[in-house]
Amino acid sequence: MKYITQKQLSEKLDPINLTTLIAQETNGRMRIRLLALLHIKEGADRAQAAKYLKVSRKAVNDWPKKFSMMVLKG
């Protein structure tokens, strides 16, 4: 998987209402992933999102890649 830049991620996240997805999500791990994406969408960098959510920076770096692949699959 290649690295997704902040700009590319913002463009992919722009049409998605993450707040609604977070409210509907019942899986705790997925909620944290969505929260990280929301922080990134709102302008935080990945290190800040990781620190805020108390997870590793590597994990936060991996989530946008996985999210991007899920979006491409449909």
N, C-alpha and C positions, 0 to 999 in steps of 0.2 A: 504494500500500500504506500502511495506517495503522501507526502505532507501536504495538507490543505492550508493555504494562506488565510490570514484573518479576513482579507477582502473576499475571497472565494466563499468562505464559510458564511460571512454576513449576507452575501447575495443569495445563498441557498436558504438561509434561515429567514430572510426578509418576509416572504409570504406566509410563513408558518406562525400560528398563534401558540407559542410555547406555554403561555400562562394557562390557557385552557387545557392543553395536554397534561400539564403538571397536575392540575386540579382533578382530572379524570383518572390519572394513573394510580393503580393500587399497589404496584410493585415498588418497594422502597428503593431498590438499586436503580431502577429506571428513572424514578423521580429525581435522584441525585444527578444522573446523567443529563436529564432535561434541564435541571437547575443550572448545571455548568454551561450548557449551551445557551441558556437564557442570559447568564452573566456575560458570556462572550458576545452574544448578539447586542447587548446593551453597552458594549465598549470595553469591558474588562479583558485583559489578556489572560492567557491560559494559566499562567503562574498565579495570578490573583484569584482566579476562579478556584484553582486547586487549594490555595491557602484558605479561602473563605469556606469551602465545603469540607476541609480537612481530609483531602484525598491526595494521592501522589500526582505530581505534575505529569508524569508519564501516562497515567490513566486518563487524565483530561486531554492530553495530546492524542490519545488513541480514539477517544469517543467521537470526535468530529469525523474521523476517517470511517468509522463503522456507520455512523449516521448517514454520511454521504453515500455509502454503498447501499444502505437500506432505501434511501430516497431514489437512487438510480434503478433499483430492482422493482420499485413500484409500491 
